Amino acid sequence: PSTASPGAAAFREFLLYSFLVNVGCGPAEERVLLTGLHAVADIYCENCKTTLGWKYEHAFESSQKYKEGKYIIELAHMIKDNGWD
């Protein structure tokens, strides 16, 4: 992952990324999240197929447009490996 911003929603921690590798993307669907209505697609590990988070396909509110095309990964699905800062 390259660019990440930390956040928390409903007591779950997550990171917002602009680029990911080795993830697949499911079909987009509209969901009402804490920040409003978004079209999102679940993302999953290409290797083990575990759902990791979602990709923002479209934000309906102008204040949320910066999220479009970015990915949310829930930290519960992340494992720190050697070489990470």
PyMOL Python script that loads the backbone (N, CA, C, O; Angstrom):
from pymol import cmd

cmd.read_pdbstr("""\
ATOM      1  N   PRO A   1       0.829  -1.198   0.000  1.00  0.00           N
ATOM      2  CA  PRO A   1       0.000   0.000   0.000  1.00  0.00           C
ATOM      3  C   PRO A   1       0.864   1.248   0.000  1.00  0.00           C
ATOM      4  O   PRO A   1       1.944   1.260   0.592  1.00  0.00           O
ATOM      5  N   SER A   2       0.397   2.294  -0.658  1.00  0.00           N
ATOM      6  CA  SER A   2       1.232   3.479  -0.761  1.00  0.00           C
ATOM      7  C   SER A   2       0.776   4.623   0.127  1.00  0.00           C
ATOM      8  O   SER A   2       1.504   5.000   1.046  1.00  0.00           O
ATOM      9  N   THR A   3      -0.386   5.182  -0.108  1.00  0.00           N
ATOM     10  CA  THR A   3      -0.828   6.344   0.636  1.00  0.00           C
ATOM     11  C   THR A   3      -1.955   5.952   1.566  1.00  0.00           C
ATOM     12  O   THR A   3      -2.945   5.365   1.129  1.00  0.00           O
ATOM     13  N   ALA A   4      -1.817   6.270   2.857  1.00  0.00           N
ATOM     14  CA  ALA A   4      -2.847   5.869   3.811  1.00  0.00           C
ATOM     15  C   ALA A   4      -3.161   6.991   4.774  1.00  0.00           C
ATOM     16  O   ALA A   4      -2.276   7.755   5.158  1.00  0.00           O
ATOM     17  N   SER A   5      -4.416   7.091   5.163  1.00  0.00           N
ATOM     18  CA  SER A   5      -4.875   8.022   6.180  1.00  0.00           C
ATOM     19  C   SER A   5      -5.633   7.226   7.224  1.00  0.00           C
ATOM     20  O   SER A   5      -6.495   6.418   6.878  1.00  0.00           O
ATOM     21  N   PRO A   6      -5.320   7.443   8.527  1.00  0.00           N
ATOM     22  CA  PRO A   6      -6.018   6.681   9.560  1.00  0.00           C
ATOM     23  C   PRO A   6      -7.406   7.231   9.832  1.00  0.00           C
ATOM     24  O   PRO A   6      -7.688   8.395   9.547  1.00  0.00           O
ATOM     25  N   GLY A   7      -8.267   6.398  10.380  1.00  0.00           N
ATOM     26  CA  GLY A   7      -9.601   6.834  10.762  1.00  0.00           C
ATOM     27  C   GLY A   7     -10.239   5.793  11.658  1.00  0.00           C
ATOM     28  O   GLY A   7      -9.664   4.731  11.896  1.00  0.00           O
ATOM     29  N   ALA A   8     -11.440   6.099  12.159  1.00  0.00           N
ATOM     30  CA  ALA A   8     -12.179   5.143  12.988  1.00  0.00           C
ATOM     31  C   ALA A   8     -13.655   5.334  12.742  1.00  0.00           C
ATOM     32  O   ALA A   8     -14.134   6.464  12.647  1.00  0.00           O
ATOM     33  N   ALA A   9     -14.374   4.246  12.639  1.00  0.00           N
ATOM     34  CA  ALA A   9     -15.823   4.300  12.443  1.00  0.00           C
ATOM     35  C   ALA A   9     -16.450   3.190  13.260  1.00  0.00           C
ATOM     36  O   ALA A   9     -16.058   2.028  13.152  1.00  0.00           O
ATOM     37  N   ALA A  10     -17.414   3.547  14.070  1.00  0.00           N
ATOM     38  CA  ALA A  10     -18.113   2.567  14.906  1.00  0.00           C
ATOM     39  C   ALA A  10     -17.117   1.689  15.669  1.00  0.00           C
ATOM     40  O   ALA A  10     -17.306   0.477  15.776  1.00  0.00           O
ATOM     41  N   PHE A  11     -16.063   2.300  16.195  1.00  0.00           N
ATOM     42  CA  PHE A  11     -15.045   1.638  17.008  1.00  0.00           C
ATOM     43  C   PHE A  11     -14.189   0.647  16.235  1.00  0.00           C
ATOM     44  O   PHE A  11     -13.503  -0.176  16.841  1.00  0.00           O
ATOM     45  N   ARG A  12     -14.215   0.712  14.912  1.00  0.00           N
ATOM     46  CA  ARG A  12     -13.331  -0.103  14.081  1.00  0.00           C
ATOM     47  C   ARG A  12     -12.311   0.832  13.454  1.00  0.00           C
ATOM     48  O   ARG A  12     -12.666   1.897  12.948  1.00  0.00           O
ATOM     49  N   GLU A  13     -11.050   0.438  13.485  1.00  0.00           N
ATOM     50  CA  GLU A  13     -10.008   1.255  12.882  1.00  0.00           C
ATOM     51  C   GLU A  13      -9.790   0.821  11.438  1.00  0.00           C
ATOM     52  O   GLU A  13      -9.915  -0.355  11.097  1.00  0.00           O
ATOM     53  N   PHE A  14      -9.460   1.806  10.593  1.00  0.00           N
ATOM     54  CA  PHE A  14      -9.251   1.523   9.186  1.00  0.00           C
ATOM     55  C   PHE A  14      -8.225   2.484   8.617  1.00  0.00           C
ATOM     56  O   PHE A  14      -7.869   3.480   9.247  1.00  0.00           O
ATOM     57  N   LEU A  15      -7.752   2.172   7.414  1.00  0.00           N
ATOM     58  CA  LEU A  15      -6.859   3.051   6.661  1.00  0.00           C
ATOM     59  C   LEU A  15      -7.469   3.297   5.295  1.00  0.00           C
ATOM     60  O   LEU A  15      -8.074   2.404   4.702  1.00  0.00           O
ATOM     61  N   LEU A  16      -7.304   4.517   4.801  1.00  0.00           N
ATOM     62  CA  LEU A  16      -7.769   4.904   3.473  1.00  0.00           C
ATOM     63  C   LEU A  16      -6.556   4.931   2.551  1.00  0.00           C
ATOM     64  O   LEU A  16      -5.616   5.691   2.782  1.00  0.00           O
ATOM     65  N   TYR A  17      -6.573   4.110   1.513  1.00  0.00           N
ATOM     66  CA  TYR A  17      -5.459   3.997   0.572  1.00  0.00           C
ATOM     67  C   TYR A  17      -5.867   4.483  -0.810  1.00  0.00           C
ATOM     68  O   TYR A  17      -7.027   4.368  -1.205  1.00  0.00           O
ATOM     69  N   SER A  18      -4.896   5.030  -1.543  1.00  0.00           N
ATOM     70  CA  SER A  18      -5.168   5.401  -2.927  1.00  0.00           C
ATOM     71  C   SER A  18      -4.670   4.345  -3.908  1.00  0.00           C
ATOM     72  O   SER A  18      -5.015   4.387  -5.089  1.00  0.00           O
ATOM     73  N   PHE A  19      -3.862   3.398  -3.430  1.00  0.00           N
ATOM     74  CA  PHE A  19      -3.323   2.364  -4.318  1.00  0.00           C
ATOM     75  C   PHE A  19      -3.121   1.081  -3.523  1.00  0.00           C
ATOM     76  O   PHE A  19      -2.567   1.109  -2.424  1.00  0.00           O
ATOM     77  N   LEU A  20      -3.566  -0.032  -4.070  1.00  0.00           N
ATOM     78  CA  LEU A  20      -3.360  -1.345  -3.452  1.00  0.00           C
ATOM     79  C   LEU A  20      -2.954  -2.347  -4.522  1.00  0.00           C
ATOM     80  O   LEU A  20      -3.270  -2.176  -5.699  1.00  0.00           O
ATOM     81  N   VAL A  21      -2.255  -3.389  -4.105  1.00  0.00           N
ATOM     82  CA  VAL A  21      -1.916  -4.492  -4.999  1.00  0.00           C
ATOM     83  C   VAL A  21      -2.461  -5.784  -4.405  1.00  0.00           C
ATOM     84  O   VAL A  21      -2.724  -5.869  -3.205  1.00  0.00           O
ATOM     85  N   ASN A  22      -2.622  -6.772  -5.247  1.00  0.00           N
ATOM     86  CA  ASN A  22      -3.064  -8.107  -4.839  1.00  0.00           C
ATOM     87  C   ASN A  22      -4.446  -8.128  -4.195  1.00  0.00           C
ATOM     88  O   ASN A  22      -4.715  -8.942  -3.311  1.00  0.00           O
ATOM     89  N   VAL A  23      -5.321  -7.226  -4.643  1.00  0.00           N
ATOM     90  CA  VAL A  23      -6.708  -7.248  -4.176  1.00  0.00           C
ATOM     91  C   VAL A  23      -7.641  -7.324  -5.377  1.00  0.00           C
ATOM     92  O   VAL A  23      -7.361  -6.769  -6.440  1.00  0.00           O
ATOM     93  N   GLY A  24      -8.748  -8.020  -5.184  1.00  0.00           N
ATOM     94  CA  GLY A  24      -9.806  -8.064  -6.180  1.00  0.00           C
ATOM     95  C   GLY A  24     -10.947  -7.180  -5.724  1.00  0.00           C
ATOM     96  O   GLY A  24     -11.005  -6.763  -4.567  1.00  0.00           O
ATOM     97  N   CYS A  25     -11.846  -6.901  -6.637  1.00  0.00           N
ATOM     98  CA  CYS A  25     -12.944  -5.976  -6.360  1.00  0.00           C
ATOM     99  C   CYS A  25     -14.259  -6.603  -6.812  1.00  0.00           C
ATOM    100  O   CYS A  25     -14.381  -7.063  -7.947  1.00  0.00           O
ATOM    101  N   GLY A  26     -15.237  -6.616  -5.917  1.00  0.00           N
ATOM    102  CA  GLY A  26     -16.558  -7.134  -6.248  1.00  0.00           C
ATOM    103  C   GLY A  26     -17.396  -6.070  -6.939  1.00  0.00           C
ATOM    104  O   GLY A  26     -16.888  -4.999  -7.272  1.00  0.00           O
ATOM    105  N   PRO A  27     -18.677  -6.354  -7.158  1.00  0.00           N
ATOM    106  CA  PRO A  27     -19.565  -5.384  -7.805  1.00  0.00           C
ATOM    107  C   PRO A  27     -19.900  -4.222  -6.869  1.00  0.00           C
ATOM    108  O   PRO A  27     -19.976  -4.392  -5.652  1.00  0.00           O
ATOM    109  N   ALA A  28     -20.098  -3.052  -7.448  1.00  0.00           N
ATOM    110  CA  ALA A  28     -20.453  -1.866  -6.658  1.00  0.00           C
ATOM    111  C   ALA A  28     -21.915  -1.925  -6.249  1.00  0.00           C
ATOM    112  O   ALA A  28     -22.764  -2.442  -6.975  1.00  0.00           O
ATOM    113  N   GLU A  29     -22.188  -1.384  -5.069  1.00  0.00           N
ATOM    114  CA  GLU A  29     -23.558  -1.253  -4.578  1.00  0.00           C
ATOM    115  C   GLU A  29     -23.643  -0.004  -3.716  1.00  0.00           C
ATOM    116  O   GLU A  29     -22.644   0.432  -3.143  1.00  0.00           O
ATOM    117  N   GLU A  30     -24.825   0.564  -3.625  1.00  0.00           N
ATOM    118  CA  GLU A  30     -25.018   1.752  -2.800  1.00  0.00           C
ATOM    119  C   GLU A  30     -25.172   1.337  -1.345  1.00  0.00           C
ATOM    120  O   GLU A  30     -25.921   0.417  -1.017  1.00  0.00           O
ATOM    121  N   ARG A  31     -24.431   2.052  -0.463  1.00  0.00           N
ATOM    122  CA  ARG A  31     -24.516   1.804   0.981  1.00  0.00           C
ATOM    123  C   ARG A  31     -24.554   3.144   1.705  1.00  0.00           C
ATOM    124  O   ARG A  31     -23.885   4.097   1.305  1.00  0.00           O
ATOM    125  N   VAL A  32     -25.336   3.205   2.764  1.00  0.00           N
ATOM    126  CA  VAL A  32     -25.338   4.378   3.632  1.00  0.00           C
ATOM    127  C   VAL A  32     -24.307   4.115   4.721  1.00  0.00           C
ATOM    128  O   VAL A  32     -24.482   3.227   5.556  1.00  0.00           O
ATOM    129  N   LEU A  33     -23.222   4.901   4.704  1.00  0.00           N
ATOM    130  CA  LEU A  33     -22.154   4.793   5.690  1.00  0.00           C
ATOM    131  C   LEU A  33     -22.274   5.965   6.664  1.00  0.00           C
ATOM    132  O   LEU A  33     -23.166   6.801   6.519  1.00  0.00           O
ATOM    133  N   LEU A  34     -21.394   6.031   7.639  1.00  0.00           N
ATOM    134  CA  LEU A  34     -21.442   7.128   8.611  1.00  0.00           C
ATOM    135  C   LEU A  34     -21.317   8.494   7.955  1.00  0.00           C
ATOM    136  O   LEU A  34     -21.824   9.485   8.481  1.00  0.00           O
ATOM    137  N   THR A  35     -20.648   8.554   6.813  1.00  0.00           N
ATOM    138  CA  THR A  35     -20.438   9.833   6.122  1.00  0.00           C
ATOM    139  C   THR A  35     -21.416  10.056   4.980  1.00  0.00           C
ATOM    140  O   THR A  35     -21.225  10.970   4.177  1.00  0.00           O
ATOM    141  N   GLY A  36     -22.461   9.238   4.891  1.00  0.00           N
ATOM    142  CA  GLY A  36     -23.481   9.446   3.869  1.00  0.00           C
ATOM    143  C   GLY A  36     -23.564   8.302   2.871  1.00  0.00           C
ATOM    144  O   GLY A  36     -22.980   7.236   3.062  1.00  0.00           O
ATOM    145  N   LEU A  37     -24.309   8.557   1.802  1.00  0.00           N
ATOM    146  CA  LEU A  37     -24.528   7.551   0.762  1.00  0.00           C
ATOM    147  C   LEU A  37     -23.326   7.478  -0.174  1.00  0.00           C
ATOM    148  O   LEU A  37     -22.836   8.497  -0.661  1.00  0.00           O
ATOM    149  N   HIS A  38     -22.864   6.255  -0.414  1.00  0.00           N
ATOM    150  CA  HIS A  38     -21.729   6.006  -1.304  1.00  0.00           C
ATOM    151  C   HIS A  38     -22.032   4.780  -2.153  1.00  0.00           C
ATOM    152  O   HIS A  38     -22.781   3.898  -1.731  1.00  0.00           O
ATOM    153  N   ALA A  39     -21.455   4.723  -3.346  1.00  0.00           N
ATOM    154  CA  ALA A  39     -21.417   3.484  -4.122  1.00  0.00           C
ATOM    155  C   ALA A  39     -20.058   2.859  -3.826  1.00  0.00           C
ATOM    156  O   ALA A  39     -19.019   3.451  -4.122  1.00  0.00           O
ATOM    157  N   VAL A  40     -20.066   1.667  -3.243  1.00  0.00           N
ATOM    158  CA  VAL A  40     -18.830   1.001  -2.839  1.00  0.00           C
ATOM    159  C   VAL A  40     -18.818  -0.429  -3.361  1.00  0.00           C
ATOM    160  O   VAL A  40     -19.862  -1.007  -3.664  1.00  0.00           O
ATOM    161  N   ALA A  41     -17.619  -0.983  -3.460  1.00  0.00           N
ATOM    162  CA  ALA A  41     -17.443  -2.381  -3.864  1.00  0.00           C
ATOM    163  C   ALA A  41     -16.528  -3.051  -2.850  1.00  0.00           C
ATOM    164  O   ALA A  41     -15.470  -2.514  -2.524  1.00  0.00           O
ATOM    165  N   ASP A  42     -16.918  -4.205  -2.352  1.00  0.00           N
ATOM    166  CA  ASP A  42     -16.056  -4.944  -1.428  1.00  0.00           C
ATOM    167  C   ASP A  42     -14.758  -5.321  -2.127  1.00  0.00           C
ATOM    168  O   ASP A  42     -14.751  -5.645  -3.315  1.00  0.00           O
ATOM    169  N   ILE A  43     -13.654  -5.274  -1.374  1.00  0.00           N
ATOM    170  CA  ILE A  43     -12.357  -5.710  -1.898  1.00  0.00           C
ATOM    171  C   ILE A  43     -11.899  -6.915  -1.088  1.00  0.00           C
ATOM    172  O   ILE A  43     -12.228  -7.053   0.090  1.00  0.00           O
ATOM    173  N   TYR A  44     -11.138  -7.780  -1.739  1.00  0.00           N
ATOM    174  CA  TYR A  44     -10.718  -9.018  -1.103  1.00  0.00           C
ATOM    175  C   TYR A  44      -9.294  -9.363  -1.523  1.00  0.00           C
ATOM    176  O   TYR A  44      -8.812  -8.914  -2.563  1.00  0.00           O
ATOM    177  N   CYS A  45      -8.635 -10.162  -0.702  1.00  0.00           N
ATOM    178  CA  CYS A  45      -7.291 -10.648  -0.990  1.00  0.00           C
ATOM    179  C   CYS A  45      -7.353 -11.587  -2.188  1.00  0.00           C
ATOM    180  O   CYS A  45      -8.155 -12.521  -2.206  1.00  0.00           O
ATOM    181  N   GLU A  46      -6.514 -11.345  -3.185  1.00  0.00           N
ATOM    182  CA  GLU A  46      -6.477 -12.212  -4.370  1.00  0.00           C
ATOM    183  C   GLU A  46      -6.015 -13.623  -4.025  1.00  0.00           C
ATOM    184  O   GLU A  46      -6.371 -14.578  -4.716  1.00  0.00           O
ATOM    185  N   ASN A  47      -5.230 -13.761  -2.968  1.00  0.00           N
ATOM    186  CA  ASN A  47      -4.693 -15.068  -2.609  1.00  0.00           C
ATOM    187  C   ASN A  47      -5.695 -15.904  -1.818  1.00  0.00           C
ATOM    188  O   ASN A  47      -6.026 -17.018  -2.226  1.00  0.00           O
ATOM    189  N   CYS A  48      -6.186 -15.379  -0.683  1.00  0.00           N
ATOM    190  CA  CYS A  48      -7.053 -16.178   0.196  1.00  0.00           C
ATOM    191  C   CYS A  48      -8.533 -15.828   0.078  1.00  0.00           C
ATOM    192  O   CYS A  48      -9.375 -16.498   0.676  1.00  0.00           O
ATOM    193  N   LYS A  49      -8.857 -14.788  -0.686  1.00  0.00           N
ATOM    194  CA  LYS A  49     -10.248 -14.355  -0.936  1.00  0.00           C
ATOM    195  C   LYS A  49     -10.953 -13.762   0.291  1.00  0.00           C
ATOM    196  O   LYS A  49     -12.175 -13.611   0.279  1.00  0.00           O
ATOM    197  N   THR A  50     -10.210 -13.426   1.342  1.00  0.00           N
ATOM    198  CA  THR A  50     -10.796 -12.792   2.524  1.00  0.00           C
ATOM    199  C   THR A  50     -11.206 -11.365   2.197  1.00  0.00           C
ATOM    200  O   THR A  50     -10.441 -10.625   1.580  1.00  0.00           O
ATOM    201  N   THR A  51     -12.406 -10.975   2.605  1.00  0.00           N
ATOM    202  CA  THR A  51     -12.846  -9.592   2.422  1.00  0.00           C
ATOM    203  C   THR A  51     -12.034  -8.702   3.353  1.00  0.00           C
ATOM    204  O   THR A  51     -11.944  -8.961   4.553  1.00  0.00           O
ATOM    205  N   LEU A  52     -11.442  -7.644   2.785  1.00  0.00           N
ATOM    206  CA  LEU A  52     -10.552  -6.759   3.529  1.00  0.00           C
ATOM    207  C   LEU A  52     -11.168  -5.402   3.834  1.00  0.00           C
ATOM    208  O   LEU A  52     -10.789  -4.752   4.809  1.00  0.00           O
ATOM    209  N   GLY A  53     -12.098  -4.978   3.025  1.00  0.00           N
ATOM    210  CA  GLY A  53     -12.683  -3.649   3.161  1.00  0.00           C
ATOM    211  C   GLY A  53     -13.501  -3.345   1.927  1.00  0.00           C
ATOM    212  O   GLY A  53     -14.218  -4.207   1.420  1.00  0.00           O
ATOM    213  N   TRP A  54     -13.393  -2.097   1.432  1.00  0.00           N
ATOM    214  CA  TRP A  54     -14.155  -1.719   0.246  1.00  0.00           C
ATOM    215  C   TRP A  54     -13.464  -0.606  -0.526  1.00  0.00           C
ATOM    216  O   TRP A  54     -12.559   0.057  -0.020  1.00  0.00           O
ATOM    217  N   LYS A  55     -13.911  -0.417  -1.761  1.00  0.00           N
ATOM    218  CA  LYS A  55     -13.439   0.661  -2.623  1.00  0.00           C
ATOM    219  C   LYS A  55     -14.592   1.639  -2.819  1.00  0.00           C
ATOM    220  O   LYS A  55     -15.722   1.235  -3.091  1.00  0.00           O
ATOM    221  N   TYR A  56     -14.294   2.930  -2.679  1.00  0.00           N
ATOM    222  CA  TYR A  56     -15.288   3.966  -2.944  1.00  0.00           C
ATOM    223  C   TYR A  56     -15.366   4.198  -4.449  1.00  0.00           C
ATOM    224  O   TYR A  56     -14.421   4.717  -5.044  1.00  0.00           O
ATOM    225  N   GLU A  57     -16.458   3.827  -5.057  1.00  0.00           N
ATOM    226  CA  GLU A  57     -16.662   4.058  -6.485  1.00  0.00           C
ATOM    227  C   GLU A  57     -17.260   5.438  -6.741  1.00  0.00           C
ATOM    228  O   GLU A  57     -16.885   6.116  -7.697  1.00  0.00           O
ATOM    229  N   HIS A  58     -18.202   5.854  -5.874  1.00  0.00           N
ATOM    230  CA  HIS A  58     -18.868   7.150  -6.062  1.00  0.00           C
ATOM    231  C   HIS A  58     -19.341   7.672  -4.716  1.00  0.00           C
ATOM    232  O   HIS A  58     -19.893   6.927  -3.906  1.00  0.00           O
ATOM    233  N   ALA A  59     -19.120   8.957  -4.485  1.00  0.00           N
ATOM    234  CA  ALA A  59     -19.643   9.635  -3.298  1.00  0.00           C
ATOM    235  C   ALA A  59     -20.734  10.591  -3.757  1.00  0.00           C
ATOM    236  O   ALA A  59     -20.527  11.374  -4.685  1.00  0.00           O
ATOM    237  N   PHE A  60     -21.876  10.530  -3.123  1.00  0.00           N
ATOM    238  CA  PHE A  60     -23.003  11.358  -3.530  1.00  0.00           C
ATOM    239  C   PHE A  60     -22.950  12.759  -2.931  1.00  0.00           C
ATOM    240  O   PHE A  60     -23.589  13.673  -3.452  1.00  0.00           O
ATOM    241  N   GLU A  61     -22.199  12.945  -1.842  1.00  0.00           N
ATOM    242  CA  GLU A  61     -22.064  14.258  -1.216  1.00  0.00           C
ATOM    243  C   GLU A  61     -20.740  14.884  -1.639  1.00  0.00           C
ATOM    244  O   GLU A  61     -19.709  14.214  -1.672  1.00  0.00           O
ATOM    245  N   SER A  62     -20.779  16.172  -1.959  1.00  0.00           N
ATOM    246  CA  SER A  62     -19.579  16.851  -2.470  1.00  0.00           C
ATOM    247  C   SER A  62     -18.424  16.820  -1.474  1.00  0.00           C
ATOM    248  O   SER A  62     -17.264  16.765  -1.883  1.00  0.00           O
ATOM    249  N   SER A  63     -18.716  16.854  -0.184  1.00  0.00           N
ATOM    250  CA  SER A  63     -17.650  16.844   0.824  1.00  0.00           C
ATOM    251  C   SER A  63     -16.923  15.502   0.897  1.00  0.00           C
ATOM    252  O   SER A  63     -15.865  15.406   1.518  1.00  0.00           O
ATOM    253  N   GLN A  64     -17.476  14.476   0.273  1.00  0.00           N
ATOM    254  CA  GLN A  64     -16.893  13.136   0.325  1.00  0.00           C
ATOM    255  C   GLN A  64     -16.247  12.712  -0.990  1.00  0.00           C
ATOM    256  O   GLN A  64     -15.762  11.585  -1.096  1.00  0.00           O
ATOM    257  N   LYS A  65     -16.230  13.585  -1.990  1.00  0.00           N
ATOM    258  CA  LYS A  65     -15.705  13.248  -3.320  1.00  0.00           C
ATOM    259  C   LYS A  65     -14.238  12.824  -3.293  1.00  0.00           C
ATOM    260  O   LYS A  65     -13.798  12.067  -4.158  1.00  0.00           O
ATOM    261  N   TYR A  66     -13.476  13.306  -2.306  1.00  0.00           N
ATOM    262  CA  TYR A  66     -12.053  12.959  -2.232  1.00  0.00           C
ATOM    263  C   TYR A  66     -11.839  11.450  -2.049  1.00  0.00           C
ATOM    264  O   TYR A  66     -10.744  10.950  -2.308  1.00  0.00           O
ATOM    265  N   LYS A  67     -12.858  10.730  -1.612  1.00  0.00           N
ATOM    266  CA  LYS A  67     -12.745   9.288  -1.385  1.00  0.00           C
ATOM    267  C   LYS A  67     -12.894   8.464  -2.659  1.00  0.00           C
ATOM    268  O   LYS A  67     -12.508   7.295  -2.683  1.00  0.00           O
ATOM    269  N   GLU A  68     -13.440   9.044  -3.702  1.00  0.00           N
ATOM    270  CA  GLU A  68     -13.710   8.282  -4.920  1.00  0.00           C
ATOM    271  C   GLU A  68     -12.433   7.662  -5.477  1.00  0.00           C
ATOM    272  O   GLU A  68     -11.411   8.334  -5.619  1.00  0.00           O
ATOM    273  N   GLY A  69     -12.509   6.370  -5.788  1.00  0.00           N
ATOM    274  CA  GLY A  69     -11.361   5.645  -6.322  1.00  0.00           C
ATOM    275  C   GLY A  69     -10.394   5.157  -5.261  1.00  0.00           C
ATOM    276  O   GLY A  69      -9.404   4.501  -5.587  1.00  0.00           O
ATOM    277  N   LYS A  70     -10.662   5.465  -3.986  1.00  0.00           N
ATOM    278  CA  LYS A  70      -9.778   5.044  -2.897  1.00  0.00           C
ATOM    279  C   LYS A  70     -10.353   3.815  -2.194  1.00  0.00           C
ATOM    280  O   LYS A  70     -11.511   3.444  -2.389  1.00  0.00           O
ATOM    281  N   TYR A  71      -9.508   3.202  -1.373  1.00  0.00           N
ATOM    282  CA  TYR A  71      -9.831   1.935  -0.729  1.00  0.00           C
ATOM    283  C   TYR A  71      -9.798   2.068   0.791  1.00  0.00           C
ATOM    284  O   TYR A  71      -8.960   2.784   1.339  1.00  0.00           O
ATOM    285  N   ILE A  72     -10.704   1.381   1.459  1.00  0.00           N
ATOM    286  CA  ILE A  72     -10.694   1.263   2.920  1.00  0.00           C
ATOM    287  C   ILE A  72     -10.262  -0.156   3.259  1.00  0.00           C
ATOM    288  O   ILE A  72     -10.818  -1.128   2.748  1.00  0.00           O
ATOM    289  N   ILE A  73      -9.253  -0.261   4.135  1.00  0.00           N
ATOM    290  CA  ILE A  73      -8.840  -1.559   4.665  1.00  0.00           C
ATOM    291  C   ILE A  73      -9.044  -1.499   6.176  1.00  0.00           C
ATOM    292  O   ILE A  73      -8.536  -0.591   6.834  1.00  0.00           O
ATOM    293  N   GLU A  74      -9.773  -2.448   6.722  1.00  0.00           N
ATOM    294  CA  GLU A  74      -9.943  -2.513   8.165  1.00  0.00           C
ATOM    295  C   GLU A  74      -8.664  -3.076   8.780  1.00  0.00           C
ATOM    296  O   GLU A  74      -8.162  -4.112   8.343  1.00  0.00           O
ATOM    297  N   LEU A  75      -8.136  -2.384   9.806  1.00  0.00           N
ATOM    298  CA  LEU A  75      -6.867  -2.782  10.409  1.00  0.00           C
ATOM    299  C   LEU A  75      -6.919  -4.184  11.006  1.00  0.00           C
ATOM    300  O   LEU A  75      -5.882  -4.835  11.138  1.00  0.00           O
ATOM    301  N   ALA A  76      -8.092  -4.652  11.364  1.00  0.00           N
ATOM    302  CA  ALA A  76      -8.215  -6.013  11.896  1.00  0.00           C
ATOM    303  C   ALA A  76      -7.744  -7.052  10.880  1.00  0.00           C
ATOM    304  O   ALA A  76      -7.409  -8.176  11.251  1.00  0.00           O
ATOM    305  N   HIS A  77      -7.719  -6.677   9.595  1.00  0.00           N
ATOM    306  CA  HIS A  77      -7.295  -7.606   8.543  1.00  0.00           C
ATOM    307  C   HIS A  77      -5.824  -7.451   8.176  1.00  0.00           C
ATOM    308  O   HIS A  77      -5.325  -8.166   7.307  1.00  0.00           O
ATOM    309  N   MET A  78      -5.124  -6.526   8.829  1.00  0.00           N
ATOM    310  CA  MET A  78      -3.724  -6.266   8.497  1.00  0.00           C
ATOM    311  C   MET A  78      -2.806  -6.984   9.482  1.00  0.00           C
ATOM    312  O   MET A  78      -3.087  -7.050  10.679  1.00  0.00           O
ATOM    313  N   ILE A  79      -1.713  -7.517   8.961  1.00  0.00           N
ATOM    314  CA  ILE A  79      -0.694  -8.152   9.786  1.00  0.00           C
ATOM    315  C   ILE A  79       0.617  -7.445   9.496  1.00  0.00           C
ATOM    316  O   ILE A  79       1.036  -7.346   8.343  1.00  0.00           O
ATOM    317  N   LYS A  80       1.269  -6.952  10.554  1.00  0.00           N
ATOM    318  CA  LYS A  80       2.551  -6.279  10.368  1.00  0.00           C
ATOM    319  C   LYS A  80       3.612  -7.320  10.032  1.00  0.00           C
ATOM    320  O   LYS A  80       3.723  -8.355  10.690  1.00  0.00           O
ATOM    321  N   ASP A  81       4.393  -7.023   8.988  1.00  0.00           N
ATOM    322  CA  ASP A  81       5.438  -7.916   8.524  1.00  0.00           C
ATOM    323  C   ASP A  81       6.774  -7.203   8.680  1.00  0.00           C
ATOM    324  O   ASP A  81       6.806  -5.979   8.803  1.00  0.00           O
ATOM    325  N   ASN A  82       7.867  -7.939   8.676  1.00  0.00           N
ATOM    326  CA  ASN A  82       9.199  -7.326   8.756  1.00  0.00           C
ATOM    327  C   ASN A  82       9.382  -6.318   7.639  1.00  0.00           C
ATOM    328  O   ASN A  82       8.971  -6.561   6.504  1.00  0.00           O
ATOM    329  N   GLY A  83       9.989  -5.200   7.952  1.00  0.00           N
ATOM    330  CA  GLY A  83      10.256  -4.177   6.957  1.00  0.00           C
ATOM    331  C   GLY A  83       9.225  -3.067   6.928  1.00  0.00           C
ATOM    332  O   GLY A  83       9.436  -2.064   6.247  1.00  0.00           O
ATOM    333  N   TRP A  84       8.110  -3.209   7.646  1.00  0.00           N
ATOM    334  CA  TRP A  84       7.109  -2.140   7.706  1.00  0.00           C
ATOM    335  C   TRP A  84       7.536  -1.116   8.733  1.00  0.00           C
ATOM    336  O   TRP A  84       8.112  -1.467   9.763  1.00  0.00           O
ATOM    337  N   ASP A  85       7.263   0.139   8.464  1.00  0.00           N
ATOM    338  CA  ASP A  85       7.527   1.207   9.443  1.00  0.00           C
ATOM    339  C   ASP A  85       6.354   1.369  10.376  1.00  0.00           C
ATOM    340  O   ASP A  85       6.386   2.217  11.268  1.00  0.00           O
TER     341      ASP A  85
END
""", "prot")
cmd.dss("prot")
cmd.show_as("cartoon", "prot")
cmd.util.cbc("prot")
cmd.orient("prot")
